[in-house]
Amino acid sequence: MDRRSFLRNTGFVAAGSLFVPAFMKPLEAMALDELSLYKNLVVVQLSGGNDGLNTVVPYGNDIYYQKRKGIAIKPEQIIKLNDMQGLNPNMAALQEIHDQGWMTIINDVGYPNPDRSHFRSMDIWQTGSESNQFLSTGWIGRYLDSNCQTCKYPYTAIEVDDSLSLAMKGQTKKGIALKDPAALYRNTNNPFFKAMLQNDKEHLDEDNLGYLYKTMIETSSSANYIQNTSKVYQNKAVYPQSGFANQLKTVSKFISSGLKTRVYYVSLSGFDTHINQIQQQGNLLKQYSEGMAAFLKDLKTNNKLEDTLVVTFSEFGRRVEQNASNGTDHGTANNMFIFGGRLKKQGIFNAAPNLSDLDTGDLKYQLDFRQVYGTILDKWLDVNNADILTKKFNTLDFI
């Protein structure tokens, strides 16, 4: 096998960019039994624009049923949380989570002058920018760039995927895209790979190849640490058979094994429900809820729930009125789910959406999503949100 084929087949070069960003120096010497005392943040991205009104259903508002004659959830099917709102019946797994006080729902989260493009709105959410501002770094990436005490570690942020989201990219530091630590470990311990590192040191001084080879050396070191640390924990919890649940199971393994990571990023896609929404969204919400419930119970069993905060977002919600195809089109404000063992306000955080006061058929946002980010940065990650976001944002009282 030649050098070019090896790099392509092992995934270190993809679409003209590195699979894993540059790391700091080797950390194999760190004690494997030194468990993390960090507060962990898990970010869950629901890609496609999840319909918040059929997720947290405003069953107490007649306008909901008037606007959605073909796709409204019947009152008797809803998992009622209060006199106005309840969960989609496919989210039954979260009822126990709600009853335990491990869940908060924030209604009507958005931003001024919203954009209905998937790509642009996702960029806004991932970077924390204004709608007319274009940033090349993500809000978590800028957290990594900051002088936070724990950001010296190369794997402070891990995305359980094959590629890295913009949210995880900073100016000088980036997170790691890592789906399977064992696979990365095998690749970096491949004899051909190790021989390349030993025999091609002259390339370290070349601009392009130098960066690649240095990254490969540092990747090998970090792969050893991640694999050797995480393999000491054997996860016995039962998770649903889904890709999303497997992502969360991997995160749980990393957290419970003491991996020195502060931020994890996972995603579930398919929420662009223009046609026949009921079944498509229902299946996805079931995957999301069952995976999340298993994850939270797993953390609780391992005494890690108190130190973990989970935030779920989608790039936008859907329009209040259904379309002619029994679906919904791109909208604006949406709800966010917050999970954890140290929530200050459980249940529903703020007032239900006002369906009688719309902006040309769309929900008006009550809270800026950067207030949620700002709260997490200030109160959970222990940095000043003004140093990470575009300006200082007032915090909220959910933690």
Contacts in CASP RR format, 6 or more apart in sequence:
PFRMAT RR
TARGET T0000
AUTHOR 0000-0000-0000
METHOD contacts of the structure
MODEL  1
MDRRSFLRNTGFVAAGSLFVPAFMKPLEAMALDELSLYKNLVVVQLSGGN
DGLNTVVPYGNDIYYQKRKGIAIKPEQIIKLNDMQGLNPNMAALQEIHDQ
GWMTIINDVGYPNPDRSHFRSMDIWQTGSESNQFLSTGWIGRYLDSNCQT
CKYPYTAIEVDDSLSLAMKGQTKKGIALKDPAALYRNTNNPFFKAMLQND
KEHLDEDNLGYLYKTMIETSSSANYIQNTSKVYQNKAVYPQSGFANQLKT
VSKFISSGLKTRVYYVSLSGFDTHINQIQQQGNLLKQYSEGMAAFLKDLK
TNNKLEDTLVVTFSEFGRRVEQNASNGTDHGTANNMFIFGGRLKKQGIFN
AAPNLSDLDTGDLKYQLDFRQVYGTILDKWLDVNNADILTKKFNTLDFI
1 9 0 8 1.000
1 192 0 8 1.000
3 196 0 8 1.000
3 200 0 8 1.000
6 190 0 8 1.000
6 192 0 8 1.000
6 193 0 8 1.000
6 196 0 8 1.000
7 13 0 8 1.000
7 212 0 8 1.000
10 187 0 8 1.000
10 190 0 8 1.000
10 193 0 8 1.000
11 19 0 8 1.000
11 187 0 8 1.000
12 18 0 8 1.000
12 19 0 8 1.000
12 20 0 8 1.000
12 187 0 8 1.000
12 212 0 8 1.000
12 215 0 8 1.000
12 216 0 8 1.000
12 219 0 8 1.000
13 19 0 8 1.000
13 212 0 8 1.000
14 162 0 8 1.000
14 163 0 8 1.000
18 212 0 8 1.000
18 215 0 8 1.000
19 162 0 8 1.000
19 163 0 8 1.000
19 177 0 8 1.000
20 176 0 8 1.000
20 177 0 8 1.000
20 178 0 8 1.000
20 184 0 8 1.000
20 215 0 8 1.000
20 219 0 8 1.000
20 222 0 8 1.000
21 164 0 8 1.000
21 169 0 8 1.000
21 173 0 8 1.000
21 174 0 8 1.000
21 175 0 8 1.000
21 176 0 8 1.000
21 215 0 8 1.000
22 174 0 8 1.000
22 211 0 8 1.000
22 214 0 8 1.000
22 215 0 8 1.000
22 218 0 8 1.000
23 154 0 8 1.000
23 155 0 8 1.000
23 176 0 8 1.000
23 215 0 8 1.000
23 218 0 8 1.000
23 219 0 8 1.000
23 221 0 8 1.000
23 222 0 8 1.000
24 152 0 8 1.000
24 153 0 8 1.000
24 154 0 8 1.000
24 218 0 8 1.000
25 218 0 8 1.000
25 221 0 8 1.000
26 218 0 8 1.000
26 221 0 8 1.000
26 222 0 8 1.000
26 224 0 8 1.000
26 225 0 8 1.000
27 153 0 8 1.000
27 154 0 8 1.000
27 221 0 8 1.000
27 222 0 8 1.000
27 225 0 8 1.000
28 221 0 8 1.000
28 224 0 8 1.000
28 225 0 8 1.000
28 228 0 8 1.000
30 225 0 8 1.000
30 260 0 8 1.000
32 228 0 8 1.000
32 229 0 8 1.000
32 232 0 8 1.000
33 232 0 8 1.000
34 258 0 8 1.000
35 258 0 8 1.000
36 255 0 8 1.000
36 258 0 8 1.000
36 259 0 8 1.000
36 260 0 8 1.000
36 261 0 8 1.000
37 307 0 8 1.000
38 150 0 8 1.000
38 260 0 8 1.000
38 261 0 8 1.000
38 262 0 8 1.000
38 307 0 8 1.000
39 262 0 8 1.000
39 307 0 8 1.000
39 308 0 8 1.000
39 309 0 8 1.000
39 380 0 8 1.000
39 381 0 8 1.000
40 255 0 8 1.000
40 261 0 8 1.000
40 262 0 8 1.000
40 263 0 8 1.000
40 264 0 8 1.000
40 304 0 8 1.000
40 307 0 8 1.000
40 308 0 8 1.000
40 309 0 8 1.000
41 262 0 8 1.000
41 263 0 8 1.000
41 264 0 8 1.000
41 308 0 8 1.000
41 309 0 8 1.000
41 310 0 8 1.000
41 311 0 8 1.000
41 376 0 8 1.000
41 380 0 8 1.000
41 381 0 8 1.000
42 248 0 8 1.000
42 251 0 8 1.000
42 263 0 8 1.000
42 264 0 8 1.000
42 265 0 8 1.000
42 266 0 8 1.000
42 308 0 8 1.000
42 309 0 8 1.000
42 310 0 8 1.000
42 311 0 8 1.000
43 140 0 8 1.000
43 167 0 8 1.000
43 263 0 8 1.000
43 264 0 8 1.000
43 265 0 8 1.000
43 266 0 8 1.000
43 310 0 8 1.000
43 311 0 8 1.000
43 313 0 8 1.000
44 266 0 8 1.000
44 267 0 8 1.000
44 268 0 8 1.000
44 288 0 8 1.000
44 292 0 8 1.000
44 310 0 8 1.000
44 311 0 8 1.000
44 312 0 8 1.000
44 313 0 8 1.000
44 337 0 8 1.000
45 165 0 8 1.000
45 265 0 8 1.000
45 266 0 8 1.000
45 267 0 8 1.000
45 268 0 8 1.000
45 312 0 8 1.000
45 313 0 8 1.000
45 314 0 8 1.000
46 267 0 8 1.000
46 268 0 8 1.000
46 269 0 8 1.000
46 271 0 8 1.000
46 284 0 8 1.000
46 288 0 8 1.000
46 312 0 8 1.000
46 313 0 8 1.000
46 314 0 8 1.000
47 118 0 8 1.000
47 122 0 8 1.000
47 267 0 8 1.000
47 268 0 8 1.000
47 269 0 8 1.000
47 270 0 8 1.000
47 271 0 8 1.000
47 314 0 8 1.000
47 315 0 8 1.000
48 118 0 8 1.000
48 269 0 8 1.000
48 270 0 8 1.000
48 271 0 8 1.000
48 272 0 8 1.000
48 314 0 8 1.000
48 315 0 8 1.000
49 118 0 8 1.000
49 271 0 8 1.000
49 272 0 8 1.000
49 314 0 8 1.000
49 315 0 8 1.000
49 316 0 8 1.000
49 317 0 8 1.000
49 318 0 8 1.000
49 330 0 8 1.000
49 334 0 8 1.000
50 271 0 8 1.000
50 281 0 8 1.000
50 284 0 8 1.000
50 314 0 8 1.000
50 317 0 8 1.000
50 318 0 8 1.000
50 334 0 8 1.000
51 271 0 8 1.000
51 273 0 8 1.000
51 277 0 8 1.000
51 281 0 8 1.000
51 317 0 8 1.000
51 318 0 8 1.000
51 328 0 8 1.000
52 314 0 8 1.000
52 317 0 8 1.000
52 318 0 8 1.000
52 334 0 8 1.000
52 335 0 8 1.000
53 64 0 8 1.000
53 68 0 8 1.000
53 318 0 8 1.000
53 320 0 8 1.000
53 353 0 8 1.000
54 68 0 8 1.000
54 71 0 8 1.000
54 72 0 8 1.000
54 73 0 8 1.000
54 88 0 8 1.000
54 277 0 8 1.000
54 278 0 8 1.000
54 281 0 8 1.000
54 328 0 8 1.000
55 87 0 8 1.000
55 88 0 8 1.000
55 91 0 8 1.000
55 281 0 8 1.000
55 285 0 8 1.000
55 335 0 8 1.000
56 81 0 8 1.000
56 85 0 8 1.000
56 86 0 8 1.000
56 87 0 8 1.000
56 88 0 8 1.000
56 105 0 8 1.000
56 107 0 8 1.000
56 335 0 8 1.000
56 348 0 8 1.000
57 64 0 8 1.000
57 72 0 8 1.000
57 73 0 8 1.000
57 78 0 8 1.000
57 85 0 8 1.000
57 86 0 8 1.000
57 87 0 8 1.000
57 88 0 8 1.000
58 64 0 8 1.000
58 84 0 8 1.000
58 85 0 8 1.000
58 352 0 8 1.000
58 353 0 8 1.000
58 355 0 8 1.000
59 73 0 8 1.000
59 75 0 8 1.000
59 78 0 8 1.000
59 80 0 8 1.000
59 84 0 8 1.000
59 85 0 8 1.000
59 86 0 8 1.000
60 75 0 8 1.000
60 83 0 8 1.000
60 84 0 8 1.000
60 85 0 8 1.000
61 84 0 8 1.000
61 352 0 8 1.000
61 355 0 8 1.000
63 320 0 8 1.000
63 355 0 8 1.000
63 356 0 8 1.000
64 72 0 8 1.000
64 320 0 8 1.000
64 355 0 8 1.000
65 72 0 8 1.000
67 320 0 8 1.000
67 321 0 8 1.000
67 322 0 8 1.000
67 355 0 8 1.000
68 320 0 8 1.000
68 321 0 8 1.000
68 322 0 8 1.000
69 322 0 8 1.000
70 322 0 8 1.000
70 326 0 8 1.000
71 277 0 8 1.000
71 278 0 8 1.000
71 322 0 8 1.000
71 326 0 8 1.000
71 327 0 8 1.000
71 328 0 8 1.000
73 88 0 8 1.000
73 89 0 8 1.000
77 89 0 8 1.000
78 86 0 8 1.000
78 87 0 8 1.000
78 88 0 8 1.000
78 89 0 8 1.000
79 86 0 8 1.000
79 87 0 8 1.000
79 88 0 8 1.000
79 89 0 8 1.000
79 91 0 8 1.000
79 92 0 8 1.000
79 94 0 8 1.000
79 95 0 8 1.000
80 86 0 8 1.000
81 87 0 8 1.000
81 98 0 8 1.000
81 105 0 8 1.000
81 347 0 8 1.000
81 348 0 8 1.000
82 348 0 8 1.000
84 352 0 8 1.000
85 105 0 8 1.000
85 107 0 8 1.000
85 348 0 8 1.000
85 352 0 8 1.000
87 94 0 8 1.000
87 95 0 8 1.000
87 98 0 8 1.000
88 281 0 8 1.000
88 282 0 8 1.000
88 285 0 8 1.000
90 282 0 8 1.000
90 283 0 8 1.000
90 285 0 8 1.000
90 286 0 8 1.000
90 289 0 8 1.000
91 285 0 8 1.000
91 286 0 8 1.000
91 288 0 8 1.000
91 289 0 8 1.000
92 289 0 8 1.000
93 286 0 8 1.000
93 289 0 8 1.000
93 290 0 8 1.000
93 291 0 8 1.000
93 292 0 8 1.000
93 293 0 8 1.000
93 294 0 8 1.000
94 103 0 8 1.000
94 289 0 8 1.000
94 292 0 8 1.000
94 293 0 8 1.000
96 293 0 8 1.000
97 103 0 8 1.000
97 292 0 8 1.000
97 293 0 8 1.000
97 296 0 8 1.000
97 339 0 8 1.000
98 346 0 8 1.000
98 347 0 8 1.000
101 341 0 8 1.000
101 343 0 8 1.000
101 346 0 8 1.000
101 347 0 8 1.000
102 296 0 8 1.000
102 305 0 8 1.000
102 339 0 8 1.000
102 340 0 8 1.000
102 341 0 8 1.000
102 343 0 8 1.000
102 346 0 8 1.000
103 337 0 8 1.000
103 338 0 8 1.000
103 339 0 8 1.000
103 340 0 8 1.000
103 343 0 8 1.000
103 346 0 8 1.000
103 347 0 8 1.000
104 337 0 8 1.000
104 338 0 8 1.000
104 339 0 8 1.000
104 343 0 8 1.000
104 345 0 8 1.000
104 346 0 8 1.000
104 347 0 8 1.000
104 348 0 8 1.000
104 349 0 8 1.000
104 398 0 8 1.000
105 335 0 8 1.000
105 336 0 8 1.000
105 337 0 8 1.000
105 338 0 8 1.000
105 347 0 8 1.000
105 348 0 8 1.000
105 349 0 8 1.000
106 335 0 8 1.000
106 336 0 8 1.000
106 337 0 8 1.000
106 338 0 8 1.000
106 349 0 8 1.000
106 350 0 8 1.000
106 367 0 8 1.000
106 372 0 8 1.000
106 396 0 8 1.000
106 398 0 8 1.000
107 335 0 8 1.000
107 348 0 8 1.000
107 349 0 8 1.000
107 350 0 8 1.000
107 351 0 8 1.000
107 352 0 8 1.000
107 353 0 8 1.000
107 366 0 8 1.000
108 333 0 8 1.000
108 334 0 8 1.000
108 335 0 8 1.000
108 350 0 8 1.000
108 351 0 8 1.000
108 353 0 8 1.000
108 363 0 8 1.000
108 364 0 8 1.000
108 365 0 8 1.000
108 366 0 8 1.000
108 367 0 8 1.000
109 313 0 8 1.000
109 333 0 8 1.000
109 334 0 8 1.000
109 335 0 8 1.000
109 336 0 8 1.000
109 365 0 8 1.000
109 366 0 8 1.000
109 367 0 8 1.000
109 368 0 8 1.000
109 369 0 8 1.000
109 372 0 8 1.000
110 332 0 8 1.000
110 333 0 8 1.000
110 334 0 8 1.000
110 365 0 8 1.000
110 367 0 8 1.000
110 368 0 8 1.000
110 369 0 8 1.000
111 124 0 8 1.000
111 130 0 8 1.000
111 131 0 8 1.000
111 365 0 8 1.000
111 368 0 8 1.000
111 369 0 8 1.000
111 370 0 8 1.000
112 130 0 8 1.000
112 131 0 8 1.000
112 365 0 8 1.000
112 368 0 8 1.000
113 131 0 8 1.000
113 132 0 8 1.000
114 121 0 8 1.000
114 131 0 8 1.000
114 316 0 8 1.000
114 331 0 8 1.000
114 332 0 8 1.000
114 333 0 8 1.000
114 362 0 8 1.000
114 365 0 8 1.000
115 121 0 8 1.000
115 124 0 8 1.000
115 131 0 8 1.000
115 316 0 8 1.000
116 316 0 8 1.000
116 330 0 8 1.000
116 331 0 8 1.000
116 332 0 8 1.000
118 272 0 8 1.000
118 315 0 8 1.000
118 330 0 8 1.000
121 315 0 8 1.000
121 316 0 8 1.000
122 315 0 8 1.000
123 129 0 8 1.000
123 134 0 8 1.000
123 135 0 8 1.000
123 166 0 8 1.000
124 130 0 8 1.000
124 131 0 8 1.000
124 315 0 8 1.000
125 167 0 8 1.000
125 313 0 8 1.000
125 315 0 8 1.000
125 369 0 8 1.000
126 138 0 8 1.000
126 139 0 8 1.000
126 165 0 8 1.000
126 166 0 8 1.000
126 167 0 8 1.000
127 135 0 8 1.000
127 136 0 8 1.000
127 137 0 8 1.000
127 138 0 8 1.000
127 139 0 8 1.000
127 166 0 8 1.000
127 167 0 8 1.000
128 135 0 8 1.000
128 138 0 8 1.000
128 139 0 8 1.000
128 369 0 8 1.000
128 370 0 8 1.000
128 373 0 8 1.000
128 389 0 8 1.000
128 390 0 8 1.000
129 135 0 8 1.000
129 390 0 8 1.000
130 390 0 8 1.000
133 390 0 8 1.000
136 169 0 8 1.000
137 145 0 8 1.000
137 166 0 8 1.000
137 169 0 8 1.000
137 170 0 8 1.000
137 171 0 8 1.000
138 166 0 8 1.000
138 167 0 8 1.000
138 168 0 8 1.000
138 169 0 8 1.000
138 170 0 8 1.000
139 167 0 8 1.000
139 373 0 8 1.000
139 388 0 8 1.000
139 389 0 8 1.000
140 157 0 8 1.000
140 167 0 8 1.000
140 168 0 8 1.000
140 175 0 8 1.000
140 263 0 8 1.000
140 265 0 8 1.000
141 157 0 8 1.000
141 167 0 8 1.000
141 168 0 8 1.000
141 169 0 8 1.000
141 170 0 8 1.000
141 173 0 8 1.000
141 174 0 8 1.000
141 175 0 8 1.000
142 170 0 8 1.000
142 171 0 8 1.000
142 388 0 8 1.000
143 151 0 8 1.000
143 157 0 8 1.000
143 263 0 8 1.000
143 377 0 8 1.000
143 381 0 8 1.000
143 383 0 8 1.000
143 388 0 8 1.000
144 151 0 8 1.000
144 156 0 8 1.000
144 157 0 8 1.000
144 168 0 8 1.000
144 170 0 8 1.000
144 173 0 8 1.000
144 174 0 8 1.000
144 175 0 8 1.000
145 151 0 8 1.000
145 170 0 8 1.000
145 171 0 8 1.000
145 172 0 8 1.000
145 173 0 8 1.000
146 383 0 8 1.000
146 387 0 8 1.000
146 388 0 8 1.000
148 381 0 8 1.000
148 382 0 8 1.000
148 383 0 8 1.000
149 382 0 8 1.000
150 156 0 8 1.000
150 260 0 8 1.000
150 262 0 8 1.000
151 173 0 8 1.000
151 262 0 8 1.000
153 260 0 8 1.000
153 261 0 8 1.000
154 176 0 8 1.000
154 218 0 8 1.000
154 222 0 8 1.000
155 175 0 8 1.000
155 176 0 8 1.000
155 222 0 8 1.000
155 225 0 8 1.000
155 226 0 8 1.000
155 259 0 8 1.000
155 260 0 8 1.000
155 261 0 8 1.000
156 173 0 8 1.000
156 175 0 8 1.000
156 260 0 8 1.000
156 261 0 8 1.000
156 262 0 8 1.000
156 263 0 8 1.000
157 168 0 8 1.000
157 174 0 8 1.000
157 175 0 8 1.000
157 176 0 8 1.000
157 261 0 8 1.000
157 262 0 8 1.000
157 263 0 8 1.000
157 264 0 8 1.000
157 265 0 8 1.000
158 175 0 8 1.000
158 176 0 8 1.000
158 178 0 8 1.000
158 251 0 8 1.000
158 254 0 8 1.000
158 259 0 8 1.000
158 261 0 8 1.000
158 263 0 8 1.000
158 264 0 8 1.000
158 265 0 8 1.000
159 165 0 8 1.000
159 168 0 8 1.000
159 175 0 8 1.000
159 176 0 8 1.000
159 177 0 8 1.000
159 178 0 8 1.000
159 264 0 8 1.000
159 265 0 8 1.000
159 266 0 8 1.000
160 178 0 8 1.000
160 179 0 8 1.000
160 247 0 8 1.000
160 250 0 8 1.000
160 251 0 8 1.000
160 264 0 8 1.000
160 265 0 8 1.000
160 266 0 8 1.000
161 177 0 8 1.000
161 179 0 8 1.000
161 247 0 8 1.000
161 265 0 8 1.000
161 266 0 8 1.000
161 267 0 8 1.000
162 177 0 8 1.000
162 179 0 8 1.000
163 177 0 8 1.000
164 174 0 8 1.000
164 175 0 8 1.000
164 176 0 8 1.000
164 177 0 8 1.000
165 265 0 8 1.000
165 267 0 8 1.000
167 265 0 8 1.000
168 174 0 8 1.000
168 175 0 8 1.000
168 177 0 8 1.000
168 263 0 8 1.000
168 265 0 8 1.000
169 175 0 8 1.000
176 222 0 8 1.000
178 184 0 8 1.000
178 226 0 8 1.000
179 250 0 8 1.000
180 250 0 8 1.000
181 223 0 8 1.000
181 226 0 8 1.000
181 227 0 8 1.000
181 230 0 8 1.000
181 231 0 8 1.000
181 250 0 8 1.000
182 227 0 8 1.000
182 231 0 8 1.000
184 219 0 8 1.000
184 223 0 8 1.000
184 226 0 8 1.000
184 227 0 8 1.000
185 223 0 8 1.000
185 224 0 8 1.000
185 226 0 8 1.000
185 227 0 8 1.000
187 193 0 8 1.000
187 223 0 8 1.000
188 216 0 8 1.000
188 219 0 8 1.000
188 220 0 8 1.000
188 223 0 8 1.000
188 224 0 8 1.000
189 220 0 8 1.000
189 223 0 8 1.000
189 224 0 8 1.000
193 216 0 8 1.000
193 220 0 8 1.000
194 220 0 8 1.000
196 213 0 8 1.000
196 216 0 8 1.000
197 213 0 8 1.000
197 216 0 8 1.000
197 217 0 8 1.000
197 220 0 8 1.000
200 213 0 8 1.000
201 213 0 8 1.000
203 209 0 8 1.000
203 210 0 8 1.000
203 212 0 8 1.000
203 213 0 8 1.000
204 210 0 8 1.000
204 213 0 8 1.000
204 214 0 8 1.000
226 254 0 8 1.000
226 259 0 8 1.000
229 257 0 8 1.000
229 258 0 8 1.000
229 259 0 8 1.000
230 253 0 8 1.000
230 254 0 8 1.000
230 257 0 8 1.000
230 259 0 8 1.000
231 257 0 8 1.000
232 257 0 8 1.000
233 253 0 8 1.000
233 256 0 8 1.000
233 257 0 8 1.000
233 258 0 8 1.000
235 249 0 8 1.000
235 252 0 8 1.000
235 253 0 8 1.000
235 256 0 8 1.000
235 298 0 8 1.000
237 249 0 8 1.000
237 252 0 8 1.000
237 294 0 8 1.000
237 297 0 8 1.000
237 298 0 8 1.000
237 301 0 8 1.000
238 294 0 8 1.000
239 245 0 8 1.000
239 246 0 8 1.000
239 248 0 8 1.000
239 249 0 8 1.000
239 291 0 8 1.000
239 294 0 8 1.000
239 295 0 8 1.000
239 298 0 8 1.000
240 287 0 8 1.000
240 290 0 8 1.000
240 291 0 8 1.000
240 294 0 8 1.000
242 287 0 8 1.000
242 290 0 8 1.000
242 291 0 8 1.000
243 287 0 8 1.000
244 266 0 8 1.000
244 268 0 8 1.000
244 287 0 8 1.000
244 288 0 8 1.000
244 291 0 8 1.000
245 287 0 8 1.000
245 290 0 8 1.000
245 291 0 8 1.000
245 294 0 8 1.000
245 295 0 8 1.000
247 266 0 8 1.000
247 267 0 8 1.000
248 266 0 8 1.000
248 291 0 8 1.000
248 292 0 8 1.000
248 294 0 8 1.000
248 295 0 8 1.000
249 294 0 8 1.000
249 295 0 8 1.000
249 298 0 8 1.000
251 264 0 8 1.000
251 266 0 8 1.000
251 295 0 8 1.000
252 295 0 8 1.000
252 298 0 8 1.000
252 299 0 8 1.000
252 302 0 8 1.000
252 304 0 8 1.000
254 261 0 8 1.000
254 264 0 8 1.000
255 261 0 8 1.000
255 264 0 8 1.000
255 299 0 8 1.000
255 302 0 8 1.000
255 304 0 8 1.000
255 308 0 8 1.000
256 298 0 8 1.000
256 299 0 8 1.000
256 302 0 8 1.000
256 304 0 8 1.000
262 381 0 8 1.000
263 381 0 8 1.000
268 284 0 8 1.000
268 287 0 8 1.000
268 288 0 8 1.000
270 280 0 8 1.000
270 284 0 8 1.000
271 281 0 8 1.000
271 284 0 8 1.000
271 314 0 8 1.000
273 280 0 8 1.000
273 281 0 8 1.000
273 318 0 8 1.000
273 327 0 8 1.000
273 328 0 8 1.000
274 323 0 8 1.000
274 325 0 8 1.000
274 327 0 8 1.000
274 328 0 8 1.000
274 329 0 8 1.000
275 325 0 8 1.000
275 326 0 8 1.000
275 327 0 8 1.000
276 325 0 8 1.000
276 326 0 8 1.000
276 327 0 8 1.000
277 322 0 8 1.000
277 326 0 8 1.000
277 327 0 8 1.000
277 328 0 8 1.000
278 326 0 8 1.000
288 312 0 8 1.000
292 310 0 8 1.000
292 339 0 8 1.000
295 310 0 8 1.000
296 305 0 8 1.000
296 310 0 8 1.000
296 339 0 8 1.000
296 340 0 8 1.000
299 305 0 8 1.000
299 308 0 8 1.000
305 340 0 8 1.000
305 341 0 8 1.000
306 340 0 8 1.000
306 341 0 8 1.000
306 342 0 8 1.000
308 340 0 8 1.000
308 341 0 8 1.000
309 338 0 8 1.000
309 339 0 8 1.000
309 340 0 8 1.000
309 342 0 8 1.000
309 376 0 8 1.000
309 380 0 8 1.000
309 399 0 8 1.000
310 337 0 8 1.000
310 338 0 8 1.000
310 339 0 8 1.000
310 340 0 8 1.000
311 336 0 8 1.000
311 337 0 8 1.000
311 338 0 8 1.000
311 339 0 8 1.000
311 372 0 8 1.000
311 376 0 8 1.000
312 336 0 8 1.000
312 337 0 8 1.000
312 338 0 8 1.000
312 339 0 8 1.000
313 334 0 8 1.000
313 336 0 8 1.000
313 369 0 8 1.000
314 334 0 8 1.000
316 330 0 8 1.000
316 331 0 8 1.000
316 332 0 8 1.000
316 333 0 8 1.000
316 334 0 8 1.000
317 330 0 8 1.000
317 331 0 8 1.000
317 332 0 8 1.000
317 333 0 8 1.000
317 334 0 8 1.000
317 363 0 8 1.000
318 328 0 8 1.000
318 329 0 8 1.000
318 330 0 8 1.000
318 331 0 8 1.000
319 328 0 8 1.000
319 329 0 8 1.000
319 330 0 8 1.000
319 331 0 8 1.000
319 361 0 8 1.000
319 362 0 8 1.000
320 355 0 8 1.000
320 358 0 8 1.000
320 361 0 8 1.000
320 362 0 8 1.000
320 363 0 8 1.000
321 361 0 8 1.000
322 328 0 8 1.000
323 329 0 8 1.000
331 362 0 8 1.000
331 363 0 8 1.000
332 359 0 8 1.000
332 362 0 8 1.000
332 363 0 8 1.000
332 364 0 8 1.000
332 365 0 8 1.000
333 353 0 8 1.000
333 362 0 8 1.000
333 363 0 8 1.000
333 364 0 8 1.000
333 365 0 8 1.000
333 366 0 8 1.000
334 363 0 8 1.000
336 369 0 8 1.000
336 372 0 8 1.000
338 349 0 8 1.000
338 372 0 8 1.000
338 398 0 8 1.000
338 399 0 8 1.000
342 399 0 8 1.000
343 398 0 8 1.000
343 399 0 8 1.000
344 397 0 8 1.000
344 398 0 8 1.000
344 399 0 8 1.000
345 397 0 8 1.000
345 398 0 8 1.000
349 396 0 8 1.000
349 398 0 8 1.000
350 366 0 8 1.000
350 367 0 8 1.000
351 366 0 8 1.000
353 363 0 8 1.000
354 363 0 8 1.000
354 364 0 8 1.000
355 363 0 8 1.000
357 364 0 8 1.000
358 364 0 8 1.000
367 396 0 8 1.000
368 393 0 8 1.000
370 385 0 8 1.000
370 389 0 8 1.000
370 390 0 8 1.000
370 393 0 8 1.000
371 393 0 8 1.000
371 394 0 8 1.000
371 395 0 8 1.000
371 396 0 8 1.000
372 396 0 8 1.000
373 385 0 8 1.000
373 388 0 8 1.000
373 389 0 8 1.000
373 393 0 8 1.000
374 385 0 8 1.000
374 388 0 8 1.000
374 389 0 8 1.000
374 393 0 8 1.000
374 395 0 8 1.000
375 385 0 8 1.000
375 395 0 8 1.000
375 396 0 8 1.000
375 398 0 8 1.000
375 399 0 8 1.000
376 399 0 8 1.000
377 383 0 8 1.000
377 384 0 8 1.000
377 385 0 8 1.000
377 388 0 8 1.000
377 389 0 8 1.000
378 384 0 8 1.000
378 385 0 8 1.000
378 395 0 8 1.000
379 395 0 8 1.000
379 399 0 8 1.000
380 399 0 8 1.000
384 392 0 8 1.000
385 392 0 8 1.000
385 393 0 8 1.000
385 395 0 8 1.000
386 392 0 8 1.000
386 393 0 8 1.000
END
